[in-house]
Amino acid sequence: MSTTPSSPARHGENSTGTARSRALRRAMVTTLLYDIGLSLMAYFAAELLGATTYVALLAGTLVTGARMLWVAVRQRRVDPFALFLLFLFGAGLALSFTSGGARFILAKDSAQSAVAGLVLLGSCAVRRPLAYHAALRFARQAGTRQAAEFQARADTPTMRARWRRVTLVWGTTLLLDASLRIAAVYLLPITVASNVSQLLMFTFIGALVLWTVRSMKREREHTEHQGATP
């Protein structure tokens, strides 16, 4: 049985597609670092310096706001995903005014994950859920060509299903994260609960980012395979 070798043009298309996919994944990780990492670093740095929870949350909120303003000026538009992040830190800032014992203070930190999960799940009711706006943000960071290609494919049934699936996975997982962290706060000794809560948060966020990157890679490989099939 003979096989038909792939043409040089097909190899070139695959190489170009792989390079663009890698650029998009790099942009996603970098953008998440800027959007979430900088705010978290500001929050934890303020706490390490002895700031109150209110001041630490205020620092995170200000950094998020500065990042959103910078992106808005650079791209000449207000990014819905950046507004979502600003809302989360603002919600944490509002919760910091409520009082309670040490366990309640720890539980309030988990409330941000719950709020994020609920907002994500709620966005599935609209035509373009939050995962779409996050992906568009990553594509714009990757370059003009990637952004144009993203927008050309964004409204296909396959991609609309992907945005909804990714949003559902993130929203559901964040709600699970919040539930486990709140349970840990009230079931474990307070000194252990604090560390377990932080560990759960970073574990779930890391797992979500890894799943998103891998699912994007699998989708690209599936698309290339379909294109190579005669």
C-alpha positions in Angstrom: 0.0 0.0 0.0 1.5 3.3 -1.0 1.4 6.4 1.1 1.2 10.0 -0.2 4.0 12.1 1.3 3.0 15.5 2.7 3.9 18.3 0.4 6.4 21.0 1.4 3.6 23.5 1.5 1.7 21.3 4.0 4.9 21.1 6.2 5.3 24.9 5.9 1.6 25.4 7.0 2.1 23.1 9.9 5.3 24.8 11.0 3.7 28.2 10.7 0.6 27.0 12.7 2.8 25.5 15.4 4.8 28.7 15.7 1.7 30.8 16.0 0.2 28.3 18.5 3.4 28.6 20.6 3.3 32.4 20.4 -0.4 32.3 21.6 0.5 30.0 24.5 3.4 32.2 25.5 1.1 35.2 25.3 -1.5 33.5 27.5 1.0 32.6 30.2 2.6 36.1 30.1 -0.8 37.8 30.2 -2.0 35.8 33.1 1.2 36.6 34.9 0.6 40.3 34.3 -3.1 40.3 35.0 -3.2 38.0 38.0 0.4 37.5 39.1 1.2 41.2 39.6 -1.9 41.8 41.7 -1.2 38.7 43.8 2.4 39.8 44.3 1.3 43.3 45.3 -1.2 41.7 47.8 1.3 39.3 49.4 4.1 41.9 49.4 1.9 44.3 51.3 1.1 41.5 53.8 4.8 40.6 54.3 5.5 44.2 55.0 3.0 44.1 57.8 0.0 45.8 56.1 -3.5 45.1 57.1 -5.8 43.0 55.0 -7.5 46.1 53.8 -4.3 47.8 52.7 -3.1 44.5 51.0 -6.3 44.2 49.0 -6.2 47.9 48.2 -2.7 47.3 46.8 -3.9 44.4 44.6 -6.9 46.4 43.4 -4.7 49.5 42.5 -2.3 47.3 40.6 -5.2 45.6 38.7 -6.7 49.1 37.9 -3.3 50.3 36.7 -2.9 47.3 34.5 -6.4 47.7 33.1 -5.7 51.4 32.4 -2.4 50.6 30.6 -4.1 48.0 28.4 -7.0 50.3 27.6 -4.6 53.1 26.6 -2.4 50.7 24.6 -5.3 49.0 22.8 -7.7 52.0 22.8 -10.5 49.9 24.3 -11.8 48.8 27.7 -11.2 45.1 28.1 -14.2 43.1 29.7 -11.7 40.5 31.1 -9.7 43.3 32.8 -13.0 44.7 34.3 -13.7 41.2 35.6 -10.4 41.1 37.4 -10.9 44.6 38.8 -14.3 43.5 40.0 -12.8 40.5 41.8 -10.3 42.6 43.8 -12.9 45.3 44.4 -15.2 42.6 45.9 -12.4 41.4 48.1 -11.8 45.0 49.1 -15.5 45.4 50.1 -15.4 42.1 52.0 -12.4 43.4 54.0 -14.8 45.8 55.8 -16.7 43.0 57.4 -15.5 41.8 60.7 -15.3 38.4 62.4 -12.9 35.9 64.0 -9.7 34.5 62.5 -11.6 31.7 60.7 -14.1 34.1 59.2 -11.2 36.3 57.9 -9.7 33.2 56.1 -13.1 32.2 54.7 -13.5 35.7 53.2 -10.4 35.1 51.1 -12.1 32.1 49.6 -15.2 34.2 48.7 -13.3 35.8 45.8 -12.9 32.4 44.2 -16.7 31.8 44.7 -17.5 35.2 43.2 -15.2 34.5 40.2 -16.8 31.1 39.7 -20.4 32.5 39.8 -19.5 35.4 37.4 -17.9 33.0 35.0 -20.9 30.6 35.0 -23.2 33.6 34.7 -21.4 34.8 31.6 -22.3 31.5 29.9 -25.7 33.0 29.4 -24.5 35.6 27.0 -23.3 35.1 23.4 -19.6 35.6 24.3 -18.7 34.3 27.7 -15.6 35.5 29.6 -13.3 32.8 28.2 -13.8 34.5 24.8 -12.7 37.9 26.1 -9.7 36.3 27.9 -8.7 34.4 24.7 -9.1 37.6 22.6 -6.8 39.4 25.1 -4.2 36.6 24.7 -4.4 36.8 20.9 -3.9 40.6 20.9 -0.9 40.1 23.2 0.6 37.5 20.8 0.5 39.9 17.8 -1.6 41.6 15.2 -1.7 38.5 12.9 -2.8 36.2 15.7 -5.5 38.6 16.7 -6.9 38.8 13.2 -6.9 35.0 12.8 -8.6 34.7 16.2 -11.4 37.1 15.3 -11.8 35.3 11.9 -12.5 32.0 13.7 -14.2 33.3 16.8 -17.8 33.0 15.7 -17.6 29.5 14.3 -19.8 26.9 16.1 -16.7 25.0 17.2 -15.1 28.0 18.8 -18.3 29.2 20.4 -18.6 25.7 22.0 -15.0 26.0 23.2 -15.5 29.4 24.9 -18.5 28.0 26.7 -16.7 24.8 27.7 -13.7 26.6 29.0 -15.8 29.1 30.9 -17.9 26.3 32.5 -14.7 24.4 33.5 -13.1 27.5 35.1 -16.3 28.6 36.8 -17.1 25.1 38.2 -13.5 24.5 39.3 -13.3 27.9 41.1 -16.5 27.1 43.0 -15.1 23.7 44.0 -11.9 25.5 45.1 -13.9 27.9 47.2 -15.9 25.1 48.8 -12.8 23.1 49.8 -11.0 26.1 51.1 -14.0 27.2 53.3 -14.3 23.6 54.5 -10.6 23.5 55.4 -10.9 26.8 57.3 -13.7 25.4 59.6 -12.5 21.8 59.9 -8.7 22.2 60.4 -6.7 23.9 63.1 -6.4 27.6 62.2 -2.6 27.5 61.6 -2.9 24.6 59.2 -6.0 26.0 57.5 -4.2 29.1 56.4 -1.5 27.1 54.6 -3.9 24.6 53.2 -6.1 27.4 51.8 -3.2 29.0 49.9 -2.0 25.6 48.7 -5.5 24.7 47.3 -5.8 28.1 45.6 -2.4 27.8 43.7 -3.1 24.1 42.9 -6.5 24.8 41.4 -5.3 27.8 39.4 -2.2 26.0 38.2 -4.3 23.0 37.1 -6.7 25.2 35.2 -4.0 27.0 33.4 -2.3 23.7 32.5 -5.6 22.2 31.3 -6.4 25.3 29.2 -3.0 25.2 27.5 -3.1 21.5 26.8 -6.7 21.6 25.5 -5.6 24.4 23.1 -2.7 22.3 21.9 -5.0 19.2 21.4 -7.5 21.3 19.4 -4.7 22.7 17.2 -3.4 19.1 16.5 -6.9 17.9 15.8 -7.5 20.8 13.3 -4.1 20.1 11.6 -5.0 16.4 11.4 -8.4 17.1 9.7 -6.7 19.5 7.3 -4.1 16.8 6.4 -6.7 14.1 5.8 -7.6 13.9 2.1 
